[in-house]
Amino acid sequence: MKDIKIDQLGDVTFETIHEAFRKAFADYVEPFSLSLEQLQYMLERRGCDLNLSFGAFYQDKLLGFILNGVGEWNGIRTAYDTGTGTIKEFRKKGIATRIFNDSLNILRDNQIEQYLLEVIKTNSSAVELYRKAGFEVSREFDYYVSPKSEIKFRKYRLNNEYQVVKLEDPDWGLFASFWDFQPSWQNSMDSINRKIDHFTFLGLVNDHNIIGYGTIEKHTGDIPQIAIKKSYRGKGLATTLVKKLIWQSNSDEIKIINAAADYEPFKRFAKSINLEPGHGQYEMVLAL
């Protein structure tokens, strides 16, 4: 289609973006049935910059889009794909590829040095498309989504030397010292800090010291981070922490998205509480 125009989305109404998003994902295996407010919240949490996001227009109709988050990633100024889609009747016309290719020089002009994204492993056509564009797989992720009612906790009584307390101010430096792998973009401290009022933080305390923590997004049941100091693992503390985090949520569903697929301790823990992974994702990166 010769008359398709690629342009930035900074001056496009959010209602127009939401309508295109809704149509683009309506028939997916796992559809994104997000209200306008839910989409806006998701994009804000992931750092979306509409001035550096792009769409394909035909006669003023938005046919496809790439919504980019912008921020620091491993010390490098990075664009992150928060959502790419094309409405059904305009797919297989190279629109997404054209949007991406036409956007690269603008991203570079705005000091973007790399592009980061996640793609479901079973979406083989998209994975191959990204590989051909020069993306490389940096990590593999599992994700877990389950109704609260299906999560099963073995009977365990927390030893009196440990307490679970609500934390008002996250100590990110301390928390990071407990990590065995870096959280993904959407689970990062920057992502959480953008919407921190929607999160509850719990800490595990031993002898007045925090030796573990977890956080949950109260309205969605999303647990983006949980970690225990290495010397305190294997004592059932993570089980207690997740159980108490779940109590803090108003959602009937619990999500643990983008857990490192090669991290066996978490796989064993998830299995112990009856969490089974869904289709995994690849994290992919392209140097610009």
N, C-alpha and C positions, 0 to 999 in steps of 0.2 A: 504494500500500500504506500504509494509515493507521497501522499499528502499527510502522513503521520509526522507530527512534530514532537521532538523531545525537549522538555523544559523542566526547570526546577519547580518545586512545589510550594515555595514560600508564600506565594500570593494566591494559592488555591484554597478554597474554603475547606474546613475539616469535614463538613457534611459530604462534599464531593469525594474526598479521599475515603471516607468511611463507606460510602455506597460502592465504590470500586473495590474496596477490600472485601466487603460482604459478598459481592458477586464473584470475585476471584476465588474465594475459598469455600463457597457454598457446597460444591460437589466433591470436595476432597475426602479422602478416607477418614481423616480426623478434622472435620470442618471447624473453622473459627467463627462461631456464632456470637460475635462480640457486639454489644451495644456501642453506640458512639462514645459514651462515657468510658466504657471498659477499654475500648481501643485507645482512646486518648491517654488513659492511665498507663496502659502497657507501654505505649511509645515514650511517654515521659519517663517512666522508670528505666527504660533502656537507653535513654539519652538521645532520642530521635531529634535530628535537626532538619526541619522541613526545607530550610534554605539549601541544604546539601543532600536533599532527597529529590528524586526525579520521576517524571511520568511521561507516558506516551499519549498524545492527544490527537484525536481525529474529529474535525469539526467541533472543537471545544469539548468533546467527550473524552473522559479519562479512561483509556483502555487497559493500561498496565502501569505498574509503579515499582520502584525500589525505594524503600524507606530506610534511611541510614541513621544509625546512632553515631555519634562522634565523641571521642575521648582518648585518654591515654591507655595503652595496652602494652604491658611489659616495657614501659618507658618510651613507647613509640606512639605518635599521633595516628589514630586508627579510625577508619570507618567500619561500622558493624552493621550487617544486614539485619534489620529488625523485621523485615517483611518484604518479600518479592512476590508479585502476583500479576496475572493477566486474566481478564474476564473471559469466560469459556469460549465465546464465539470468535475470539481473536487470537486463540492460541495456535501454536505451530506455524507462526508467521515470522519468527525471529524477533519479536518485539522486546522480550526481556533482554536478549543479547544486545540489541541495539541500544536500549536504555543504558545498560551497563557500559558498553564501549563508549558511548557518547558522553558519559558522566566522568570518565577517568581523568581527562585533562582538567576539568573543573575541580575535582578532588585534589589533584596534584597542586593546582594553583592555590589551594587552601591548606597547603602544607600537610596533607594526608599522605602518610608514608606506607601504609599497608591497609589491606582490606580483609576483614574477618567475617566468617559466616558459619552457620551450622546447617546441615542438611540431613534429613532422615535417610538412613542407610538403604532402605528399600526403594527410595526414589532414584533408581539407577540412572535414568536419563538425565536428571539434574546433576548427579554426581559426576557423570561422564562429561557433561557440558562444562562444569567447573574445572575439571582436570584439563580439558582442552584449552581453557582460558588461562591456565598456568597455576591454578590453585593447588596447594599440597595439603594433604591431611596432616594436621598437627596433633590431634588427639581423637580418641573414640569415647563416646559417652553412652551410658545407659540412662533411661528415665523410668520412673515409677509413678503410677497414678492408681489410687485405690480408694474406694469408699471407706470411710472411717470404720464402718461396721465389719469390714473384712480383715482389718489389722488385728492380729492376735498377739498379746503379750504373755510371755511365760510368767508364772508367779515369781515375784522377786521383791524382797523387802530391803530398802536402802539402808545400809549400815549407818548407825547414828553419827559416825564421824564425817559424813557427807550431808550437805544440804543443797537444795535447789532453790535459788533466789531469783527474783526478777531484777534485771539490770536496766538502769535508766540511761546510762551512757556507755555505749560499746567501746571497749579498748581494742581497737583494731590491731595495734601492734602486738599485743598479747595474743589475741585470737589467731593471728597469722602464724605465730610460733607453734601452734598446735596442728597446722595443716600438713598433710602428706601430698596434696596436690592443690594447685591454684584453682579457685572457682572460675567457672565460665563467665563470659561477659554479663549475662543476665543474672548471675548469682553473685556478682562481685560486690565489694564494699561500696563502690561508686553507685551501682544500681540500687542497692538497698538504701544508701544515704539520700538518694533523690526522693524517696517516698518513705522515709524512716518512721513517720508517724503511723504508718499502717502495719508496722512490725512490732512484735513482742520479742524481747531478748530474755533468755533464761541462762543463768550461770550455775555451774556445779562448784561448790565451795568445800575446801578441805583445809582445816587449820587456818581460816581467814584468807586463804588464797584461792583464786579462781583456777580450776584445773580442767575446765571444760565449759562449752557454751553451745547454744543453738538459737536459731531465730526462725520465726514463722510469720508469714503474711496472713493476718488474721482473717480477712474476708475471702481469701482464695484457698487457704490451707497449704500454700507453697512453703516448703522448708528449704531455703536456698543454701544454708550453711549449718553444719553441726560438726564439732570436733572435740576430741578429748586429748589431753596431754598424754604423750606416748607412755610414760611410766605408770599411768593410771588405767590403762586399757585392760580389757578382759575381766572386769569386775561387775559387769552388768550396768554400768553407769550410763552408757548410751541408750540402753533400753528405757531406763527411768526418765532420761532427759526427753526422748522422743515422745514418750507417753504424756508427759506434762506439757510439752509443746502442743500436742494435739488437743489437749484440754483447753488451750488458749484460743483455738480457732473457732470461728462461727460457721465454717464451711463443712459440708457433709463429705467432702473429698479431701484427700491428702496427696500432695505432689512432691516428689523429690526428683528434680529435673537436672540432667547433665552431671550425673555422678561418673567419675572416671571409670571406664569399662574395665580397665586392667587392675583396679584396686580391689583385690580379693577380700580384704577384711570387711569392706562395706557390702559386698555381695553376700557374704555369709550373714552379716547382721540383718540385711533386708530379708533374706530367706527365713531367718529366725522369727520375724514378726509377720510372716506371710505376705511379704511384698514381692511381686514378680515383675521383672523388667518388661517394658513394652519394646517397640521398635527403637533401636538405638540411633544415635546420630554421629556424624563426622563433624569435627571442628576443622575448618579449612582456612588457609591464609594465603594471601597473594601480596607479594612485595610490589609497591607502586614506584 
